[in-house]
Amino acid sequence: MTRAAFTTLGCKVNQYETQRILESFEEAGFTIVPFESAADVYVINSCSVTSDAERKSRYTIRRATRHNPDAKVVVTGCASQMTLNQGEPMEGADLVVPNPAKLETLGFFRREFPAMLPQVNAPVAASLPTGRTRATLKVQDGCNVMCSYCSIPSTRPGMVSRPWHEVLREAQKMAERGYHEAILTGVLIGAYGPDSGSDGPDFDGLVTLLAEQSGLARLRISSIEMHQVSEKIIELAKRGTVVPHFHIPLQSGDSGVLKDMNRRYSQDDYLALCARLYREIPDLSITTDIMVGFPTETDERFESSLEVCRQARYLSAHVFTFSPRWGTAADQWGDPVSPQEKAARRQKLMEATRATGAAHEQSFVGRTMRVLVEGKLTRDGLLTGLTDNYLSVSYSGPASHCRTLQNVRLEEFRDGVLYGEWVPNRPALREFQLR
């Protein structure tokens, strides 16, 4: 028995890719074990979006060797690609797989360590994890936008769209295996299209196709740039083809900083889009990514980000700090904002978005919403799940509700949690359909 363990750092694209790598090892006869247990092979899908992510990637390598000093450690992902770009070794790694070739990790391992391959007579059938309600579906890879702070164009070079028939078949398999929701993900997902390999449809067309033929109850877009929220995407959300939740990165609320970041919109553009989406899409929730401490972000410019947070009324935000990335345009500006100031700004933004999120959740008290119940219970024995618009809900119900869609009346928002009551024998609200 040859044991393999896997872990992921970073984005949903990485999570999807780790699952694909895991399945290839499982098909080859490896026994999949938790990362914290003793294994013969540890596969780490790393991240380099910030210096903290790189540090965690290196720490994870050390953690693997502590679990089993004799194991082989395989590292892929953006952090490992960054070391390859710089011509530096990845300390502690026995094998580094280039990021563009990560789905071929098994082949790299097979060539490097042939004696460690399991001795099996026939392939073991791979399967998606059981007990899950939502699955990640990668449709696109690569980015050519060249934001001045971002290393992704050098760690995920090239723009690639998966052929539409391959994406559709994978979505259909997810539905067959009991998933109710697919989270469509990519590095620059709105760039999906025929010019980069889709074999026909653009992103709007792909979403429509998945809605009509996948058999999934809910489609969610993981993250989309504001200039790629097209008229068609808005219409699809209004019709219920995709759920009423958009994650639209802001990065900065100041137009001057956005220009320095090489972002292709202004503060006014962003706020105008948010206002329109709230006006036209029922029950909409918006989440975002925001950076603090960019080299040209002054105190006054930071206040612009705070103001955008208040006006955009985010449900939640991922707030992170700037760190210089090798090879990026912003690297030449250094890192003039002190760590203490970055921490203070981050705290202010988190407080602001917690307040807007609480107000947003409170506004749904008294409503009956469709909830996809996750396969776990809270400490107090309540079931938990997510509404179409990404609100987390807890309620009392039978264990048979796990991995099903249920109607729940939202009764109270208390201590950051929405509590509800199950509403049986009613047609599900906002049923997934094309009209």
Secondary structure, DSSP 8 states (H G I E B T S, - for coil): --EEEEEE-S-HHHHHHHHHHHHHHHHTT-EEE-TTS--SEEEEEE--SSHHHHHHHHHHHHHHHHH-TTSEEEEEEHHHHHHHHHT---TT-SEE--GGGGGGHHHHHHHH-GGGS---SS-------SS-SEEEEEEEE------TT--HHHHS-S-EE--HHHHHHHHHHHHHTT--EEEEEESSGGG-SGGGT-SS--HHHHHHHHHHHS--SEEEE----GGG--HHHHHHHHHTSS-SEEE---B-S-HHHHHHTT-S--HHHHHHHHHHHHHHSTT-EEEEEEEE--TT--HHHHHHHHHHHHHHT-SEEEEEE----TTSGGGGG---S-HHHHHHHHHHHHHHHHHHHHHHHHTTTT-EEEEEEEEEE-TTS-EEEEETT--EEEEE--GGGTTSEEEEEEEEEETTEEEEEE--SS--TT-S---
